Amino acid sequence: MEQITGSVTGVNGNLVSVRIDGSIRKNEVGYVLVDGKRLKGEIIRVGGGIADMQIYEMTNGIKVGDKAEFTGELMSVSLGPGLLTQIYDGLQNPLPELAEKCGFFLERGEYIDPIPNKDWEFTPAVKAGDVVRPGDTLGTVPEGLFTHHIMVPFGFSEENWTVESVVPKGTYNVRDTIAVVRDEKGAKKQLTMVFTWPVKKPITCYAQRLRPDETLITKIRCIDTFLPIAKGGTFCVPGPFGAGKTVLQHMEAKNADVDIVIVAACGERAGEVVEILKEFPELTDPRTGRSLMERTIIICNTSSMPVAAREASVYTAITLAEYYRQMGLSVLMLADSTSRWAQAMREMSGRLEEIPGDEAFPAYLESVIASFYERAGKVRLKNGKIASVTIGGTVSPAGGNFEEPVTQATLKVVGAFHGLSRERSDARKYPAIHPIDSWSKYKGIADREKVEKAREILVRSTEINQMMKVVGEEGISAEDYILYQKGELLDAAYLQQDSFDPVDAACEPERQLRVFAVLYEILTSPYALENKNEIRMFFNQLRQQLLDWHTIEFNTEKFDQQEEAVRQLSRSKTCKQAV
């Protein structure tokens, strides 16, 4: 195949225009040659013999007339064993190896093979003469905690492929030929443990797409009970700077009931990315007692890197997530933050001189965000296994304004909205999720009617609080004051958690249901309290008892005793006629 070349005709930031000498296509990968370096880019527009490329590197030194080469391949990632525990940049370069090669300051034009060159213990799952299709398992290798499936490349044509030969069980290099398959026309292909897949094309080698109806347990009471996430669902976490978006994602990554966690630090400040890189390897996985990194992949792209790479990092992360879903695993993909990605789109759109939409974002912003979140899903694979990819993206609206275009575009497509509040974060409430403004379309662990009743009490309590700011405590009735205290109790003793307490930091669903049952009884009970001081003292006692309860190990005698103590305290002031 003849290689297509071209020459640079213009440079505008990360946008390079190239006059081409042949036929190319959108999303094709190309390289601009400058100072002995090959700078990687992706074609984002073609027309009139000119290709516009977004370059994933700094474009300093590129001048008119510089040569460009095109690969004929789409922007892709390498898929194979050895991905787990890795830290990549947006182009899937392993950052530790890159740092080892280049030093503290990464050089442009340096690209390293993302799949470690090592040997694996291969066990075949097929034999000569078997018929396979794209996505079918040829064999397995052990990858840390999981069994990694070596599959027929997803890009093969949807027809029957006959296994010509397969290697016996043994140790092989990741790039050794492990099988030979032939199509119906007799053409043969040699397969290794590694293949590539375009990042902007969803992987659809499954039998059926299912409704996300299973609750994804995060062990965060506010989420699991009131604002649930579903396996295969989507959620977003918008909030102002410093409200706790990254911390919340850390806890979700650590405690979520999933097999694999993929974190895309997309355009975040370098300090926050460094924090992720330092903390994640030190986090203990509660499921195994080992490092959380053993089932984690991190894609790093800081705000100081070229803007085009932000888009690449998001798509690289979701493609890796879909790959592990094909093995029958549940995957949680966290993007932090999608606002920086949208800002990169706005910047590139401006350089392309496209007609702008709201706040100068491109007119196609909503469709791009929607197509990204639509890659989440719960599926039934061809072998009958149920697997899922759950996507959670943070949004960083300027000034915490949820009416801005990125937040609004995201809210139209996600299934749960966990809006962080500046007021709550300043009050040191964790998580700072606003319990009234936020919502979820998914089924939680608790009875929906009871949750809605508790939510109504919280709303009414907030209204009474606003009234008290005007008329004071003296201006409201004892009945309203009790209702206000009930809402405050729900907020302080259930919606908030102590992330520093080893017991309260992660609350199992069984424990949540026990505590919520007691709390619901308190919220719905009438109390014989008339004096506001008496009301305040009573609810302060209840709050303290509940907070003490949260620090006691579940399913212990002490836990049961404390539960009984809370119930007795509550019933001691209950109206007699209600008993």
N, C-alpha and C positions, 0 to 999 in steps of 0.2 A: 504494500500500500504506500502510495506516494505521500510524503510528508508535506503538509501545507505550511507555507511560510508567509510572512508579511513584513511590513516596515511601519514603524511608529510615525503617526502624522500629528499627534497632539497629546498633551499631558495636562490633566486637571486634577490635582491631588492624587487620589488613588484610582482615578479613572484614566485609562490610557486608550486612545483611539489608534487602530492599526488598519492600514490598507492591506487587503488580503489578495493572494494570488490563486485562490481556488475556492472550493466549496467547504464551508464549515457550518456548525449548528449552535444554537443557543445552549448555554450551560457547559459547553466544551471547555476543557482545560488547555491553557496555553502558557507559554513562557516568554518573557521579554529578556533579551540578553543585554546585560550592561556590566561593564567593568569585570568581565570574566565570570559573572554570576548569572544564574537563570532564576528570574523572579516569577513565581507562580501566580497565575490569575485565572479568572473564569469569565467567559463571554456572557454578557448580560443583554446585548442588543446587536443585531446584525442588519445592515441595510445599505444599499448603494455602494457595495464593495468595501465598506468600512465596518470593522468589528469593534465594539466598545467593550473593553475588559475591565473588571474590577480586580486590582492587584492586591494580593494578600500580604504584601511586604511594603516597606517604605520605598517610595518611588524616587528618592533623591538621585540625581545623576542621569535619569532617563532623558534622552533628547530625541528630537525629530530625526528619523532615518535609522534609528536602532532596529536591529532585526528582532522578529518575533517568530516563534515556532508553535505549532498546534499539534496536539497529541491524537486527536480523533476520539478521545475518551471523555466521558462526562466526569464531573467532580465526584470522586468516589472515596470510600474508605475501605481499608483492608479488614477482612473478617476471618477470624481463626482463633485457636487457643492461645492464651497468653495475654488477653486483653485486660482481665481482672487485675486489680492493684495498680494499674498504670495511671500515670498523670500525663495527659496529652495537651498540646495546644489545639487550636481550631482546625488545623490541617492534619491532625493525628500524628504529629511528631512527638515522640516521647521526650518530655522536657528534661528529666534528669540526665538522659544520654546527651541531649542537645547542650545542656549546661557543661557537662563533662568535656565535650568536644570544643565548645566555643568560649567557655569561661563565664564570668558574671554577666557580660553583655552579649546577648545572642546576636549572631551575625545573620544577615539576610541571605536568602538563597541556599540555606543549608536545610536539607531534608533527610530524615532518617527513617528507615523501614519501621513501621509501627509494631509489627509482630516480632517478638523476640526470636532470635535464631537459636532454637534449642530443640532437644529431643523429647518426644512424648511416647508414652506407653499406649499403643493403638490396639483396640479390640474391634475386629470387623463385625458388622451387624448384617451384612449381605454376603452372598456367595455368587460365584460365576453363574450366569444364566438368569439371575433375578432381574425383574423389571423395576426401574425406579423413575421418579419424576423430580422436578425441581423442589428442593426443600426436604426430600426424603433423607433419612440417616444412612450413611455408608458405614459408620463405625463410631466409636466413642474413645475419648481420652480423659483421664482424671485431671481436672483443673481446680486445685484447691479444695473447696467444700463441695464442688459440683461435678457432675458428669457432663463434659463438653461434647456435644454432638457434632461430628464432621458430616456436613450435609452436601448434597448435590447443589451446585451453585444456583442461586435464585434466577440468574439471568439466562439459564438454558431455556430453550423452547419448550412449550407445554405439550410435550409428546412423551411417548414411552422410550426410555433409554435402557438398553440391556447392558448389564454388568459383564464386561468381557473378562476381567480379572480383578482380583482384590488381594492385597498382601495379607499374609497370615498374622496372627497376633504377635506383637513384638515392639521393639523400640525403633522409632523412625524420626528423622529430622522433619521439622514442620513443613519443609519445602520438598520433601521426597514424594515421588508418585506413590499414592496409596491405592489407586484404583484406575482402571481404564473402562470407559463406557462408550457404547456406539448408539447412534440414533437409528431411526427406521430406514434411512437411506444408506446405512453402512459406514457413515463417517465416524471416526473414533476421536475421543478426547481423553487426555491424561489429566487426572485430578490429584491435587495435593490437599493438604489440610487448610490451605489459605485460598480465598478468592475475594474479589472486590464487588462492591455494589454502589450505584449512584445514590448520593445522600438525599437528593430531593425527590426520590421515587420511593413511595411506601412499599414495604415488603408485604406481599399479600398471599404467601404460600400457605394458606390455612383453609379449612373446610367451611367454617361458618363464623360470622361475627355475631357476638352475643350481647345481650343487654347487660350493662354493668349493675348488677343487683346485689353484690356481696360487699359488705362494709369493709373498708380498709382500716384496720385497727392502727392507731397512732399512739395510743396510751396517753393522749392529751384529752382530759375530760371535756373541755369546751368543744373540741372537734368531734370526738366519737359520739357524744350524747346529743349535742345541739346542732352542730354544723358538720355532719359526716362527709367523708370521702368514700368513693366506691372504687374497688379494684377494676382497673380499666376505665376509670372516670377521669375527669379533669377538674382542676381547681386553680384559683389564682389568689395571691396574697399581695394586694396593693397596700401601700403605706408610705408615709413620709420618711425622710432620712432619719436614721437612728431609732426607728420604732420597733425594731427587733425582727425584721424579715429574715435575715441570715441566721440568727439564733434559732428561730422557729424551724427553719429548714434543717438545721443541724439535728434538732430533736426528732423531727419527722424521719430523717435519714437513719438515725440511730434506732428508733423504737418501732418504726412502721413494720407491719407484718408482710414483708416482701422478701424475695430471694436476693435480688440485685438492686443496688442503688447507683444511679448515674447522675453526677452533679455537673452542670454546665455553668461555670462562672463566666457569664457573658458580659464583657465590658465593665466589670466591676472595678472599683479602685484597687490598686495594687496591694494596699494594706489589708483589705478584706480578703483578697485572694491568698495572700501569704498566711493569713489567719486560718483559712480553710486547709491549706497545705500542711500547716503545722498541727492543727487540731485533729483532723480526720485520722491520721495514722495512730494517734494516741487514744482515740475513742475506743472503748471496749464494747464489742458486740454482745448485747445481752443474751443473744441466742446461743452463742458458742463460747463466750468468755475470752475470745481472741480478738485481734485487731479488726475493726470495722472495715479497714481497707481491703481485707481479703475478699470482700464481695462488693467492692466499690470501684468505679472508674470516675476519674475527675478530668473534665475538659476545661482548661484554663485559657482565658482570653481577657487580659486586663484592659482598662480604658486607655492605657498608654500604647497599646498595640494598634496597628492599622484597623480602621473601622470595618473594612470589608470582612476581616477575619471573624467578627462577631456573628455574622450570619452563618459562616461556615461552622462555628463551634456549636450552634444550636442544632443544625441539621446533622452534624457528626454524632452528637449525643443521642438524638432520637433514633438514628439508624442503628447504633450499637444496641439501644434498648429493644428495638424490634428484632434484632438478631438473636438476643438471648430469649426473647418471647418465643421464637421458633423452636426453642429447646424445651418448651413446656414450663418455663419459669415465670414468676410474677416479678415485674420490674417497676421501680419507681424512678422517674426521671424528673429532676428538679432543675429549673432554669432560673438563674439569678444574674441579671434581671432582663426581662423581655423589653423593658423600656429602652435600655441601651441598644438592644438590637434594632428596635423601631427607629431610634435616633440615627443609627447607621444607615438604615433604609432611607430616611429623610435626606441625609447628606448625599448619598449616591443618587437619589432622585433629583436633587437640586443640580448636581453636576451633569445629569443627563438632560436637564432643562425640561423636565416633565411638568405638566400642569399640576400645581399643588392642591391638596385638599385642606382639611381643617388643620390649623397651626402649622402649615407647610409640610405636613406629613403627606406621603404619596396617596393618591386617590384609591390605590389598591391595597392600602394598609389592612383593612378588615378582612379581605379575602386571603391575604398571606397569613395573618394570625389564625384565621379559621382553619386553613389547610394544615397548619402546624399542629394545633390541638386535636384535629380530627385523626391524627396518626396514633392517638391513644386508643385503647380498646381492649375488650375482653374477647378472646377468640377460642374456638374449638379447632385444634389442629387436626390434620388428616389421620393421625394415630389415635384420636379420641381425647387427648390431654387438653385440659383447660389452662390457658395462659393469659397473661394480661400485661399491658403497659399503662401505667398511670402517670399523667403529666401534671406537675404543679409548677406554675410560673409566678415569680414575684414581679410586681410592677412598681416603679418608682416615680409616681406623678409629682411634678414640681409643686412644692408647697402642700403636698397631701391632697391635691384637688382631684377627686375621683371623676369629675366631669370631663377631664381631658381625653383626647381621642384614643390613646392606647388603652387606658382603663376601660372605656366604654366599648371599644372593639372586642376586648377580652371578655367582658361580662356577657356579651351576646352569645358566646360559644361555650363557656365553661359550665360545669354542673354545680360548682360550689364557689362561694365568694367569701373569703376570710379577710375582711377589711381591717387593717390595723389603725388604731386611733392614737394621735399625738397626745391627747389628754390622758389616755390610759397608760401609755408608755411613760409619760412624765410622772405619773402617780406610782411608778414602779410595779405596775400590774403585769404579770406574765401568765399566759400570753396576752399581748395587748390587742387581741381581736375584739372588735366592737360587737357585742352579742346581739344587739338589736338591728344595726344596719346590715350585718352579714346575713347570708342565707345559704341554703343547700337544697338541691333537688333529690338527693339520695336518701336511702333508708339508713337510719342510725341503729345503735344497739338497744336503745330504750324504746318504750311504747310511745308512738308518735303523738297520741292524744295527751298523754301526761307531759311530754316535752312542750307541746304547744301551750298547755295550761301554765306551766312554769314560766314560759316565755311571756305570756300575758301578764303575769304577776310582775315580772321584771320591767315590762313596758309601763305598767301602771305605777310602779315604784319610781321610775324615772320621771314620770309626769308629776308625781307628788313632790319629788325633790326639786323640780323646777319651780313649782308653786311655793315651796318653802323659802326659796331664794328671794321671793318677793314679799311674802307675808310673814315669814318666820315660823318656828314650830308652834307658836301660840295660835296661829291662824288656821290650823287644821285640826280635824277631829282625831281622837285616840284611835279610832278604827283605821283612818287613813295612815296614821303614823305607824301602826302595826304592819300595814301593807308595805309601807316604805322600808321598814326594817327587814321584812321578809325578802324583798328584792336585794337589799344590801347583803343579807346573809347568803343568798344564792350566788351573788357575785364573788364575795370574799371566800366562801367556804367550798365552792364547787368550780366556778369558772376560772379561778386562779389556781396555779400550782407553784410549789416551791421547787425550782429547778436545781437548787443546791442540796436539797434533802434527798438522800439515796432512795428512800421509799416513795416519797411523793412525786419525784421527778417523772416517774413512769407508772401510770395507773392502769392495771389490767382491766379488761372489760367486765369480768366477774365482780371485781371490786367496785367499779363504777356503778354497776347495777345495784349492789348492796347499799352504797352510800346514797345514790339517787332515790332509792325507795324510802329511806329514812328522811331525806330532805323533802321529798314530795309530801310525806305525811305532815311535816312541819309547815310547809307552804300552804296546805289546804286545811289546816286545823284552825278553828276559832279559839282565841285566847281571852281569858277573863282578866284583862289588864286595862286599867283606866288611867293611871298616872303615867305621864310620859317618861319620868325618871325610872319608874319601875319597868316600863316597856324597854327602855334603852339598856338597863342593867340585865334584864332577862335575855335579850338577843345577843348582848355582848358575851354572856356566859355560854349561850348556845354556840356562838361563833368559835369561841376558844376551845370548847369541847370537840367541835368538828375538826378544827385545825390540829388538835392533839391526836385525834383519830387518824388523820392522814399520815402521821409519822410512824404508825404502828404497823408491823408486818402483817400482811393479809393471812387469813386462815390460821390465826393463833388464838389461844385462850384470851390473851390480853385484848386482841382485836374485838372479840365477841363481848367482852366485859365493857369496853368503851362504847360499843354500839348500844348496849343496854342502858348505860349511863346517859347517853344522849336522848334515848327514847323516854326514859323516866323524867329527865329534866323537862322535856317538851310537854309530856302529859301532866306534869305537876301544875301547869298553868292553863291547861285546856278547859274550856267551858264545860261545866258538869252536864248540861243538857245535850252536849254533843257526844258524850261518852256512852 
